[in-house]
Amino acid sequence: MHYTRSRSYLISSLSQDPLLKSISNAANLAVVSVGYRLAPEYPFPAGPEDCFDAAEYLVDNSSTVFGAPLKFMGGELSLIFLHQ
């Protein structure tokens, strides 16, 4: 599973770890949470491009790296891939 989500001031990336761990355990999946560059230091489209690169890497290499093909993508930024 490839998981991307937007960042906010109320929810840190560390607070999502228990949720991703429970998804991983319940679904028997390897979960990959992608860190990506944020504005204003890295203007759009740097963040979505990072997420796209991570997804493309997983599509091409997940069988070798994780032992199974990429099953699905989730999170808000994964919607960007629908527009490509």
N, C-alpha and C positions, 0 to 999 in steps of 0.2 A: 504494500500500500504506500503510495506517495501522498504525503499530507502537507499542504501549504495553507497558511492562514495569515490574515493581516495582523499586524501588531497593534496593540493599544496601550495606553498608559495604565489601564486597570488590570490587564491580564498579561503577565510576563511569559516569556517562552518557557521558563522553568515550571510555571504552574500548569502547563499543558502536559507535562511528562506523566503524571499519574493517569490522566485520561488516555493518553496514547498507549501506556503500558497495559491498561485494562482492555483496550481494543485489541492490542496484540495478543494478549492471553486468551480472550474470549473467542477470537476469530482464528487463532493459530496462524497469525501473519507476522512477517517482519514489517515493522512500521518505520518509515524514513521521514523524519521531520526536517524540512529544508530551511536553513537560515539564508536570508537573502539581503541584498543591499537596500538601505532605506533612504528616502529623501529626508532632508534636503541635500545631504552630502552627496548622494547618488541620485540624480534626477530620473524621472520616468523616461524610458522603460527599463532601467537597470534591474529593479526588483523582479518584474515579470520575466525578464530574460534569464535571470538566475534560476527561477523556478522552471522555466522551459528547458534550460540546459540540464537541470537535475532530472527532470522527467525523461528527457531524451536519453540520458545516460542509463537510467533504470530500464527503459524499454530495450536498449541495446545490450545491457550487461547484467540484468537482474538474475537471469538463469545461472550465470557463472558465479556471480558474487553471493547471491542468496539461495540458490538452488531451485528457484522457480521463477516463472515469468511474472511481470508486473500484472497484478490483478485489477486494480483500479486506482484512481486518484481522487482525493477529497480535499476540502477546504475552499475558501473563497477564491484564491488566486488560480485554482484549477479551471475556473470558468474562462479564463483568458485563452486556454487551449482550444476552446470551441470556436473562437474567432480567428484562428490562424489558418 
